[in-house]
Amino acid sequence: MRFHKIANVNKALDFIASKGVKLVSIGAEEIVDGNLKMTLGMIWTIILRFAIQDISVEEMTAKEGLLLWCQRKTAPYKNVNVQNFHTSFKDGLAFCALIHRHRPDLLDYSQLSKDDPLHNLNLAFDIAEKHLDIPRMLDPDDLVNTPKADERAIMTYVSCYYHAFQGAQQAEMAANRICKVLKVNQENERLMEEYERLTSDLLEWIRRTLPWLQARQQDNTLADLQKKLEEYRLYRRNHKPPRVEQKARLETNFNTLQTKLRLSNRPAYLPSEGKSVTDIANAWKNLEGCEKSFEEWLLSEMMRLERLEHLAKKFKHKAEIHESWTAGKEEMLQSQDFRHCKLNELKALKKKHEAFESDLAAHQDRVEQIAAIAQELNALDYYDSATINSRCQAICDQWDRLGTLTTSRRNALEETEKLLEKIDQLHLEFAKRAAPFNNWLDGACEDLVDMFIVHTIEEIQGLIDAHNQFKATLGEADKEYQAIISLVTEVQHMAQQYHIPGGLDNPYTTLTAQVISSKWGEVKKLVPQRDGTLQAELQKQQNNESLRRQFAEKANGVGPWIEKQMDAVAAIGMGMHGSVLEDQQNRLKDYEAAVIGNKAIMDEMEKIHQAVQESMIFENRYTQYTMETLRVGWEQLLTSINRTINEVENQILTRDSKGISQEQLNEFRSSFNHFDKNRGGRLAPDEFKSCLISLGYSIGKDRQGEIDFQRIISIVDPNSTGFIQFDAFLDFMTRENVDSDTAEQVIDSFRILAGDKPYILPEELQRELPPDQAEYCIQRMQPYTGVGVPPEALDYMSFSTSLYGESDL
């Protein structure tokens, strides 16, 4: 009945639910009623729970675990790459690879081809059904022809492979577990054997090394001890480090072995008797204790022997220094070298001896140190003490002798010093008095023969007075001379009395009594000669004074006259004396005649000047004029007169030729003089501009006015001197105020002669003009060129323009 069917299905669903499977929207009624979708869903749920969900591979379960199992099992096979449960199994190679991996006897994978998927799928399905009891759940044609095979169907079929091969995998795991256990046991036994071997070797090495470290045989030489120390360093550097590594490796192996035994549930390892880790640590500690004590003993022995060696070397070094210092000292102290010395040399010897005494006292400490070192070496029982004692005794005996000789030499030096100081005082007194007296003699001789140059009577009289004063000092000088000579005599007496070698040599001066006497005699001989020379020069200066007065008398008359004439000529040139040019001309000629008439006075002054020069007279206090200034003034006066006459004549010519009235000329002169502030006969550009404006000439203040003014400046100052002379000013004003011919007027005249032609012929010029002027034009006119023009035609236009320059104002 339907009721019984539903009850039966519910029992099955309850069992499935008890296993943790959630059946969503699946009821017994749908199953009984034959609902295909519900039935298939329930079947897939059962497959997923009981065939796939229990699959576990490295913490991955169900689908992921099954996929990872397939990837690992097929990884070594060519043309197999399992990435999913639909396309990765379409060619059948993945199924064949799973079978071959677990049962290689069932198929030959190398014979399969990726290009024949139906064959591969049928082969795998047949082998699985026949030999592995896996039913044929999939249709090869559906897998090949479907673009994407049913993933659940392939997963269900592959899970059958997983469960089929799970038994074989468990056997494999059991075999691996046994091999692993055996391998662990073998490794443990190897570590035990290695520990026993390393332990025995290390303990034996320690046993052999201890006697060497415990030996304490003393050495007498530092070299032998150095050898032992080097052996110990070699032991620490070469022999012990490998043993330290061996001990560390042994402890590491022991700990590793115990750890492995504990992790593998084995009993702990017990080493043989005397070879435990504790036994090794105790032996190693004993070794290090012996090393420390042996090293401390070596260092203490090293310090002891080094102390002895140091003291011996120190004694030898100090003794050598002392003996080197005392070498030759006894001979030096016994020397009589001071008997032949001068005072300064004796004082130097005394200072040297005092320095030696100080040095001797300073060396007292060294001698005491040498004795103390010798005593300490004897106390330490130095093996060569006899040699040390002998050398120390010789040093002490020599030291006592040096002290006695030092006192004796000091007394002898002091006695000799007193005697030489007395002689030296006399030499010093001579040097102090002889040097200034000698300088006075040298200065006197130099003054008495000095070449003097004087120009006045006062100067020569001053020299005569100074010479008379010098003669008045000769009495005192003679007394000083006698006193100096007496010092030399006293020195000579003492040197002969006490037999002092070199006593006559004065260390303070190179002067001698003979030099002083010779110079004194020379001074007394030069005094009367100087008297004669001064009197002759006095007579000469009196003659020169007469010449100065003669020249001054003439010059003081001529000089002012020349200056007066210059001022008068300048005033005429400025138009300040009369407005009529002919009157100015006559007056200038009168001045010229007067200057020529006074030429005799200048000639007479030239003669006086020649006498003055021959007498070497360079100054004249009686006049401010020199012949040169008078001569230049005379020439300037003549030049000024001639130049002014020429200017007046040019002004007369300009007035007559241009038709300028006398009033206009006076007006031009008055304006020019008004702006000529310094009376130099010329105007600056600004002054010239003001003058033009005052005369009514219009000059604009704009740019064009400046251009016009610069054009005027180029006419009146063609050489660009920066000044405008009166002649140029007058010429410009004449041209501006008087009608004048122009180039155009001349061209029109030539055009009339040529019959209105642009050129003129030579015969026309010769017919109309005088012969000389016609020839002048023919020589200077350029040929005229043009069509149908005669070859002899001349260009009168360019010729006319050239007569007036580029412009005409």
C-alpha positions in Angstrom: 0.0 0.0 0.0 1.1 3.7 -0.5 1.1 4.1 3.2 3.6 1.3 3.7 5.8 2.6 0.9 6.0 6.0 2.4 6.9 4.5 5.8 9.6 2.5 4.3 11.1 5.5 2.5 10.9 7.6 5.7 13.0 5.0 7.6 15.7 5.3 4.9 15.5 9.2 5.1 15.7 9.1 8.9 18.9 7.0 8.7 20.4 9.5 6.2 19.5 12.4 8.5 21.1 10.6 11.5 24.4 10.7 9.6 24.3 14.5 9.5 22.9 14.9 6.0 20.4 17.7 5.6 17.6 16.8 3.1 16.1 20.1 2.0 12.7 19.8 0.3 13.0 16.1 -0.1 10.1 14.1 1.3 9.0 10.4 1.2 5.9 11.3 -0.8 7.9 12.7 -3.7 10.1 9.6 -3.8 7.1 7.3 -3.7 5.4 9.3 -6.4 8.4 8.9 -8.7 9.6 12.6 -8.7 12.7 12.1 -10.8 14.4 15.4 -9.8 13.9 14.7 -6.1 15.0 11.1 -6.5 18.2 12.1 -8.3 18.9 14.8 -5.8 18.6 12.4 -2.9 20.9 9.9 -4.7 23.6 12.6 -5.2 23.3 13.6 -1.6 23.9 9.9 -0.5 26.8 9.6 -2.9 28.4 12.9 -1.7 28.0 11.9 2.0 29.0 8.2 1.9 31.4 8.1 -1.1 33.0 11.5 -1.4 32.7 13.4 1.9 34.9 11.0 3.9 37.8 11.5 1.4 40.6 13.4 3.2 44.0 14.4 1.6 46.3 16.7 3.6 43.5 18.4 5.5 41.4 18.8 2.3 38.1 16.9 2.2 35.4 16.0 -0.3 35.8 17.6 -3.7 39.1 19.5 -3.0 40.7 16.4 -1.4 39.6 14.1 -4.2 41.0 16.6 -6.8 44.3 16.9 -4.9 44.5 13.1 -4.8 44.0 12.9 -8.6 46.6 15.6 -9.2 49.3 13.9 -7.1 48.7 10.4 -8.5 48.8 11.6 -12.1 51.5 14.2 -11.8 54.3 12.0 -13.3 52.3 11.1 -16.4 52.6 12.9 -19.7 49.6 14.6 -21.3 47.7 14.5 -18.0 46.8 17.8 -16.2 43.9 17.4 -13.8 42.4 20.8 -12.9 38.7 19.9 -12.6 36.1 17.1 -12.9 34.8 17.7 -16.4 37.3 18.6 -19.1 40.4 17.1 -17.5 38.9 13.6 -17.8 37.5 13.8 -21.4 40.5 12.1 -23.2 40.5 9.1 -20.8 44.3 9.5 -20.0 43.6 10.6 -16.4 41.6 7.3 -15.7 44.3 5.2 -17.3 47.0 7.1 -15.3 45.1 6.4 -12.0 44.9 2.6 -12.9 48.6 2.5 -14.0 49.8 4.3 -10.9 48.3 1.6 -8.6 48.2 -1.4 -11.0 50.9 -1.0 -13.7 50.4 -4.7 -14.6 46.9 -4.0 -16.0 47.8 -1.6 -18.9 50.7 -0.1 -20.8 50.4 3.7 -20.4 53.2 4.4 -23.0 51.0 2.9 -25.8 48.1 5.3 -25.2 47.5 8.4 -27.3 45.7 11.7 -26.5 44.2 11.7 -30.0 42.1 8.5 -29.3 39.9 9.4 -26.3 37.2 6.7 -27.0 39.8 3.9 -26.9 41.3 5.3 -23.7 37.9 5.6 -22.0 36.7 2.2 -23.0 40.1 0.6 -21.9 39.9 2.3 -18.5 36.2 1.4 -17.9 36.7 -2.2 -19.0 39.8 -2.8 -16.8 38.0 -1.1 -13.8 34.9 -3.2 -14.2 36.8 -6.5 -14.7 39.7 -6.2 -12.3 38.7 -3.5 -9.8 34.9 -4.3 -9.4 34.1 -0.7 -10.4 30.8 -0.7 -12.4 30.7 1.2 -15.8 28.9 4.3 -14.6 29.9 6.6 -17.5 29.3 6.5 -21.3 32.5 7.2 -23.3 30.5 8.7 -26.1 28.8 11.2 -23.8 32.1 12.3 -22.3 33.7 12.8 -25.7 30.8 14.6 -27.4 29.6 16.7 -24.5 31.4 20.1 -24.3 31.3 20.0 -20.5 30.7 16.6 -18.9 28.6 16.1 -15.8 30.9 17.0 -12.9 28.9 15.0 -10.3 28.9 11.8 -12.4 32.7 12.0 -12.9 33.3 12.8 -9.2 31.2 9.7 -8.2 33.1 7.5 -10.6 36.5 8.8 -9.6 35.6 8.3 -5.9 35.1 4.6 -6.7 38.8 4.6 -7.9 39.8 6.3 -4.6 38.0 3.7 -2.5 39.2 0.8 -4.7 42.9 1.8 -4.3 42.6 2.8 -0.6 43.4 -0.7 0.5 46.6 -0.8 -1.5 47.5 2.6 -0.1 47.2 1.4 3.4 49.6 -1.5 2.7 52.0 1.0 1.2 51.7 3.2 4.3 52.4 0.2 6.6 55.6 -0.6 4.7 56.8 3.0 4.9 56.1 3.0 8.6 58.3 0.0 9.1 61.1 1.5 7.0 60.9 4.7 9.0 61.2 2.9 12.3 64.2 0.9 11.1 65.9 4.0 9.8 65.5 5.8 13.1 67.0 2.8 14.9 69.9 2.7 12.5 70.6 6.5 12.9 70.4 6.2 16.7 73.0 3.3 16.7 75.3 5.4 14.4 75.1 8.4 16.8 75.9 6.1 19.8 78.9 4.6 18.1 80.2 8.1 17.0 79.7 9.4 20.6 81.7 6.4 22.0 84.5 7.0 19.5 84.7 10.8 20.0 84.6 10.4 23.8 87.4 7.9 23.9 89.6 10.0 21.6 89.0 13.3 23.5 89.6 11.7 26.9 92.9 10.1 25.7 94.1 13.5 24.3 93.3 15.1 27.7 95.2 12.4 29.5 98.3 12.9 27.3 98.2 16.7 27.6 97.9 17.0 31.4 101.5 16.0 32.3 103.0 18.7 29.9 100.8 21.4 31.5 101.7 20.3 35.0 105.5 20.5 34.5 107.3 23.4 36.3 110.9 23.2 35.4 112.5 26.7 35.7 114.8 28.2 33.1 117.6 30.7 33.7 117.4 32.5 30.4 114.5 34.4 28.9 115.1 32.8 25.5 114.3 29.3 26.9 111.2 30.6 28.6 110.1 32.3 25.4 110.4 28.9 23.7 108.0 27.4 26.3 105.6 30.2 25.9 105.6 29.8 22.1 104.9 26.1 22.5 102.0 27.0 24.8 100.7 29.5 22.2 101.0 26.9 19.5 99.0 24.5 21.7 96.2 27.1 22.2 96.3 28.2 18.5 96.6 24.8 16.7 96.0 21.8 19.0 93.2 22.9 21.3 90.7 24.5 18.8 90.0 21.2 17.0 89.4 19.5 20.4 87.0 22.3 21.4 85.1 21.6 18.2 85.2 17.9 18.9 83.8 18.4 22.4 81.0 20.7 21.0 80.2 18.1 18.3 80.2 15.3 20.9 77.7 17.2 23.2 75.6 18.1 20.2 75.4 14.5 19.0 74.6 13.3 22.6 71.7 15.8 22.9 70.5 15.0 19.4 70.5 11.3 20.2 68.6 11.7 23.4 66.0 13.9 21.7 65.5 11.4 18.9 65.2 8.6 21.4 62.7 10.5 23.4 60.6 11.5 20.3 60.6 7.9 19.0 59.6 6.5 22.4 62.9 4.7 22.9 64.7 4.5 26.2 67.4 7.1 27.0 71.0 6.3 26.0 73.5 5.5 28.8 77.2 5.8 27.7 79.9 3.4 28.8 81.4 3.8 32.3 83.6 6.9 32.4 82.3 8.3 29.1 79.3 10.2 30.2 78.8 13.9 29.5 79.6 14.6 33.2 82.9 12.7 32.9 83.9 14.6 29.8 83.0 18.0 31.5 85.0 17.1 34.6 88.0 16.1 32.5 87.7 19.3 30.4 87.5 21.4 33.5 90.6 19.8 34.9 92.4 20.5 31.6 91.4 24.2 31.6 92.5 24.5 35.3 95.9 23.1 34.4 96.1 25.5 31.4 95.3 28.5 33.6 97.9 27.5 36.3 100.5 26.7 33.6 99.9 30.1 31.9 100.1 32.0 35.2 103.4 30.2 36.0 104.8 31.1 32.5 103.8 34.7 33.0 105.3 34.9 36.5 108.5 33.3 35.2 108.5 35.7 32.3 108.1 38.7 34.6 111.0 37.4 36.8 113.4 36.8 34.0 112.3 40.0 32.2 113.0 41.9 35.4 116.6 40.5 35.6 117.2 41.1 31.9 115.7 44.6 32.2 118.0 45.5 35.2 121.0 44.1 33.4 120.3 46.1 30.2 119.4 49.2 32.3 122.7 48.9 34.2 124.7 48.5 30.9 122.8 51.3 29.2 123.3 53.8 32.1 127.0 52.7 32.5 127.6 53.3 28.8 126.0 56.7 28.9 128.0 57.7 32.0 131.3 56.4 30.5 130.6 58.1 27.3 130.0 61.4 29.1 133.1 61.1 31.3 135.4 60.2 28.3 138.0 62.9 28.1 136.7 64.9 31.1 139.8 64.2 33.2 142.2 65.5 30.5 140.0 68.5 30.0 140.1 69.4 33.7 143.9 69.0 33.8 144.4 71.3 30.7 146.2 74.7 31.1 144.5 76.2 28.0 143.3 79.2 30.0 146.9 80.5 30.4 146.9 81.8 26.8 143.4 83.2 26.6 142.1 86.7 26.4 139.6 87.9 28.9 136.5 87.2 26.8 137.8 83.7 26.0 138.7 83.2 29.7 135.2 84.3 30.8 133.8 81.8 28.2 136.0 79.1 29.7 134.8 80.0 33.1 131.1 79.9 32.0 131.8 76.6 30.3 133.4 75.3 33.5 130.4 76.4 35.6 128.1 74.6 33.1 130.3 71.5 33.5 130.0 71.7 37.3 126.2 71.9 36.9 126.3 69.0 34.5 128.5 67.1 37.0 126.1 67.7 39.8 123.2 66.5 37.6 125.1 63.3 36.8 125.3 62.5 40.5 121.8 60.9 40.3 122.9 58.7 37.4 125.9 57.4 39.4 123.6 56.6 42.4 121.1 54.9 40.1 123.9 52.7 38.6 125.0 51.7 42.2 121.4 50.9 43.2 120.8 48.7 40.1 124.0 46.8 40.8 122.9 46.3 44.4 119.5 44.9 43.2 121.1 42.6 40.7 123.3 41.2 43.5 120.2 40.8 45.7 118.4 38.8 42.9 121.6 36.6 42.5 122.2 37.6 38.9 124.4 35.1 37.2 127.0 37.7 36.0 127.1 39.8 39.2 131.0 39.8 39.2 131.2 41.8 36.0 128.5 44.2 37.2 130.3 44.9 40.5 133.7 45.5 38.8 132.2 48.0 36.4 130.3 49.8 39.1 133.4 50.2 41.3 135.4 51.7 38.3 132.6 54.3 37.7 132.6 55.3 41.4 136.4 55.8 41.6 136.4 57.9 38.4 133.6 60.0 39.9 135.7 60.9 42.9 138.6 62.0 40.7 136.4 64.3 38.6 135.2 66.1 41.7 138.8 66.9 42.9 139.9 68.1 39.4 136.9 70.3 39.0 137.6 72.3 42.2 141.3 72.8 41.2 140.4 74.1 37.7 137.8 76.5 39.1 140.4 78.2 41.5 142.9 78.6 38.7 140.4 80.2 36.4 139.3 82.8 39.0 142.9 83.9 39.6 143.7 84.4 35.9 140.4 86.2 35.4 141.3 89.0 37.9 144.5 89.7 36.1 142.9 89.9 32.6 140.0 92.1 33.9 142.5 94.8 34.9 144.0 94.8 31.4 140.6 94.6 29.8 139.4 97.7 31.7 142.3 99.7 30.2 141.4 98.5 26.7 137.8 99.3 27.2 138.6 102.9 28.4 140.8 103.4 25.3 138.0 102.1 23.0 135.4 104.4 24.7 137.5 107.5 24.3 139.3 106.7 21.0 136.1 105.9 19.0 134.4 109.3 19.4 137.8 111.1 19.0 138.5 109.2 15.9 135.1 110.0 14.5 135.7 113.7 15.3 139.0 113.5 13.5 137.4 111.9 10.5 134.6 114.5 10.4 137.2 117.3 10.8 139.3 116.0 7.9 136.2 115.6 5.8 135.0 119.1 6.6 138.4 120.6 5.9 138.7 119.1 2.5 134.9 119.3 1.6 134.1 120.9 -1.7 131.6 123.7 -1.1 129.3 125.5 -3.5 128.0 129.0 -2.5 126.1 131.6 -4.4 126.1 134.6 -2.1 128.4 136.5 0.2 126.3 135.5 3.2 126.9 131.8 2.5 130.7 132.1 2.2 130.8 134.3 5.3 128.9 131.6 7.2 131.5 129.0 6.2 134.3 131.3 7.4 132.6 131.8 10.7 132.1 128.1 11.2 135.8 127.5 10.4 136.9 130.0 13.0 134.7 128.3 15.6 136.3 124.9 14.7 139.8 126.4 15.2 138.8 127.5 18.7 138.1 123.8 19.7 141.6 122.6 18.7 143.0 123.2 22.2 140.5 120.9 24.0 141.1 118.3 21.2 144.8 118.3 21.9 144.2 117.5 25.6 141.9 114.6 24.7 144.6 113.3 22.3 147.2 113.3 25.0 144.9 111.4 27.5 144.2 108.7 24.9 147.9 108.1 24.1 148.6 107.8 27.8 146.1 104.9 28.1 147.9 103.0 25.4 151.3 103.6 27.1 149.9 102.2 30.4 148.6 99.0 28.7 152.0 98.4 27.1 153.7 98.7 30.5 151.4 96.2 32.2 151.6 93.7 29.3 155.4 93.7 29.5 155.5 93.5 33.3 153.2 90.5 33.6 154.2 88.7 30.3 150.6 88.5 29.2 150.4 87.0 25.7 148.3 89.1 23.3 147.9 91.8 26.0 148.4 94.6 23.5 145.5 93.4 21.3 142.4 95.5 22.1 139.3 93.3 21.7 136.9 96.3 21.8 138.3 98.3 18.8 140.5 98.1 15.8 141.8 101.6 16.4 145.5 102.0 17.4 147.6 104.8 18.8 149.4 105.1 15.4 146.1 105.7 13.6 145.0 108.4 16.1 148.4 110.2 15.9 148.4 110.1 12.1 144.9 111.6 11.8 145.6 114.3 14.4 148.7 115.4 12.4 146.5 115.5 9.2 144.0 117.8 10.9 146.6 120.3 12.0 148.0 120.4 8.4 144.6 121.0 6.8 143.5 123.9 8.9 145.7 126.7 7.2 144.9 125.3 3.8 141.1 125.7 4.5 141.8 129.4 5.5 143.2 130.1 2.0 140.4 128.4 0.2 137.6 130.3 2.0 139.3 133.7 1.4 139.5 133.1 -2.3 135.8 132.1 -2.5 134.9 135.3 -0.6 136.6 137.5 -3.3 134.7 135.6 -6.0 131.3 136.1 -4.4 131.9 139.8 -4.1 132.5 140.0 -7.9 129.3 138.0 -8.5 127.3 140.4 -6.4 128.4 143.3 -8.6 127.1 141.4 -11.8 123.7 140.8 -10.2 123.2 144.5 -9.5 124.2 145.5 -13.0 121.7 142.9 -14.6 118.9 143.8 -12.2 119.2 147.6 -12.9 118.7 146.9 -16.7 116.0 144.2 -16.2 113.9 146.2 -13.8 113.6 148.9 -16.5 113.0 146.6 -19.6 110.5 144.1 -18.0 107.8 146.6 -17.0 108.1 148.4 -20.4 107.5 145.1 -22.3 104.5 144.3 -20.1 103.1 147.8 -20.6 103.5 147.6 -24.4 101.8 144.1 -24.4 98.8 145.5 -22.6 98.6 148.4 -25.0 98.8 146.2 -28.1 96.1 143.8 -26.7 93.8 146.8 -26.0 94.2 147.9 -29.6 93.4 144.4 -30.8 90.2 144.4 -28.7 89.2 147.7 -30.3 89.4 149.5 -26.9 91.4 152.5 -28.2 89.5 154.2 -31.1 86.9 152.8 -33.4 88.6 153.7 -36.7 90.7 150.8 -38.0 93.2 153.1 -39.8 94.0 154.9 -36.5 94.5 151.5 -34.8 96.8 150.5 -37.7 99.0 153.6 -37.3 99.3 153.3 -33.6 100.4 149.7 -33.9 103.1 150.7 -36.4 104.3 153.3 -33.9 104.6 150.6 -31.2 106.5 148.4 -33.7 109.0 151.2 -34.4 109.5 151.8 -30.6 110.2 148.1 -30.0 112.8 148.0 -32.7 114.4 151.2 -31.4 115.0 149.5 -28.0 116.8 146.5 -29.4 120.2 148.0 -28.3 119.1 147.7 -24.6 118.4 144.0 -25.1 121.8 143.5 -26.7 123.5 145.1 -23.8 121.6 142.9 -21.4 122.6 139.8 -23.3 126.3 140.7 -22.7 125.7 141.1 -19.0 123.8 137.8 -18.9 126.7 136.0 -20.6 129.0 137.3 -17.9 126.5 136.1 -15.2 126.4 132.6 -16.7 130.1 132.3 -17.0 130.3 133.2 -13.3 127.8 130.4 -12.5 125.3 132.8 -11.0 121.9 131.1 -10.9 119.8 133.4 -8.7 119.3 137.2 -8.5 117.5 138.6 -5.5 117.5 142.1 -6.9 115.1 141.4 -9.7 112.2 139.0 -10.6 113.1 139.0 -14.3 115.5 136.5 -16.0 117.1 136.9 -19.4 114.9 134.1 -20.7 111.7 135.7 -19.6 112.7 139.1 -21.0 113.8 137.5 -24.3 110.5 135.6 -24.6 108.5 138.7 -23.7 110.4 140.7 -26.3 109.6 138.1 -29.0 106.0 137.8 -27.9 105.6 141.6 -28.1 106.9 141.7 -31.7 104.7 138.8 -32.6 101.6 140.3 -30.9 102.2 143.6 -32.8 102.5 141.9 -36.2 99.5 139.7 -35.6 97.3 142.6 -34.5 98.4 144.7 -37.5 97.5 141.7 -39.7 94.1 141.4 -38.0 93.4 145.1 -38.4 94.4 145.0 -42.1 92.0 142.0 -42.7 89.2 143.9 -41.0 89.8 146.9 -43.3 89.8 144.6 -46.3 86.6 142.9 -45.2 84.9 146.2 -44.5 85.9 147.6 -47.9 85.2 144.5 -49.9 81.8 143.7 -48.3 80.5 147.2 -47.9 80.2 147.0 -44.1 79.9 150.3 -42.4 82.2 151.4 -39.5 79.2 151.4 -37.2 78.4 147.7 -38.0 82.0 146.7 -37.5 82.1 148.6 -34.1 78.8 146.8 -33.1 80.4 143.4 -34.0 83.5 144.2 -32.0 81.5 145.5 -29.0 79.3 142.4 -28.9 82.3 140.1 -29.2 84.2 141.9 -26.5 81.2 141.9 -24.2 80.9 138.1 -24.2 84.7 137.6 -24.2 84.9 137.7 -20.4 88.5 136.6 -20.0 89.7 139.0 -22.8 91.3 136.1 -24.6 90.2 137.2 -28.1 88.0 134.1 -28.6 84.6 132.8 -27.6 83.3 129.4 -26.3 80.3 127.9 -28.2 77.9 129.0 -25.5 79.3 132.5 -25.5 79.2 132.6 -29.3 75.6 131.5 -29.3 74.7 134.3 -26.8 76.6 136.8 -28.9 74.6 135.8 -32.1 71.3 136.2 -30.2 72.4 139.6 -28.9 73.0 140.7 -32.5 69.5 139.6 -33.5 70.3 136.2 -35.0 67.4 133.9 -34.5 68.3 130.4 -33.2 65.5 128.1 -32.2 65.4 126.2 -28.9 64.1 123.0 -30.5 66.0 120.2 -32.2 66.1 122.0 -35.5 67.6 125.1 -33.9 70.3 122.9 -32.4 71.1 121.4 -35.8 71.3 124.9 -37.4 73.7 126.1 -34.6 75.9 123.1 -35.1 76.1 123.8 -38.8 77.2 127.4 -38.0 79.8 126.1 -35.6 81.2 123.8 -38.3 81.7 127.0 -40.5 83.2 129.3 -37.9 85.3 126.5 -36.2 86.1 124.1 -39.1 89.1 122.5 -37.1 86.9 121.8 -34.1 89.2 123.7 -31.6 86.2 124.5 -29.3 86.7 128.2 -29.7 85.6 130.9 -32.3 88.2 133.6 -33.1 87.1 137.2 -33.9 88.2 136.9 -37.6 85.9 133.9 -38.1 83.1 135.6 -36.2 83.5 138.8 -38.4 83.6 136.7 -41.6 80.4 134.9 -40.6 78.6 138.1 -39.6 79.7 139.8 -42.9 78.3 137.0 -45.0 75.1 137.1 -43.1 74.6 140.9 -43.4 75.9 141.6 -46.9 74.7 140.4 -50.3 77.2 137.9 -51.8 77.5 135.9 -55.0 76.4 132.3 -54.9 77.0 129.1 -56.9 73.6 129.4 -58.5 74.5 133.0 -59.8 77.8 131.7 -61.3 76.0 128.7 -62.9 73.4 131.1 -64.4 76.3 133.3 -65.8 78.0 130.2 -67.4 74.6 129.2 -68.9 74.3 132.6 -70.6 77.8 132.2 -72.0 77.0 128.7 -73.2 73.7 129.7 -74.9 71.5 127.8 -72.4 73.4 124.5 -73.0 74.1 122.3 -70.0 77.8 122.3 -71.0 80.2 124.9 -72.4 82.9 124.6 -75.1 86.6 125.8 -74.7 86.3 128.3 -77.6 83.3 129.9 -75.9 85.3 130.4 -72.7 88.2 131.8 -74.6 85.9 134.1 -76.5 84.1 135.6 -73.5 86.7 135.5 -70.7 90.3 136.9 -70.3 92.9 134.4 -71.5 94.3 133.5 -68.0 90.8 133.0 -66.5 89.6 131.1 -69.5 92.7 128.7 -69.3 92.0 128.4 -65.5 88.4 127.2 -66.2 89.5 124.8 -69.0 92.1 123.2 -66.7 89.7 122.6 -63.8 86.4 121.8 -65.5 85.4 118.1 -65.8 84.4 116.7 -69.2 80.7 116.6 -69.8 79.2 113.3 -71.0 75.9 112.8 -72.8 74.2 111.8 -76.1 75.2 113.9 -79.0 77.6 116.0 -76.9 80.9 117.2 -78.5 83.9 115.5 -77.0 85.5 118.8 -75.9 82.3 119.8 -73.9 83.0 120.9 -70.3 80.8 120.6 -67.2 80.4 124.1 -65.8 77.8 123.2 -63.1 80.1 120.9 -61.0 82.9 123.4 -61.4 80.7 126.3 -60.1 79.5 124.1 -57.1 83.2 123.2 -56.2 84.1 126.9 -56.0 81.7 127.4 -53.0 82.1 124.0 -51.4 79.2 121.8 -50.4 77.0 124.6 -48.9 76.6 128.3 -49.0 75.1 130.4 -46.2 
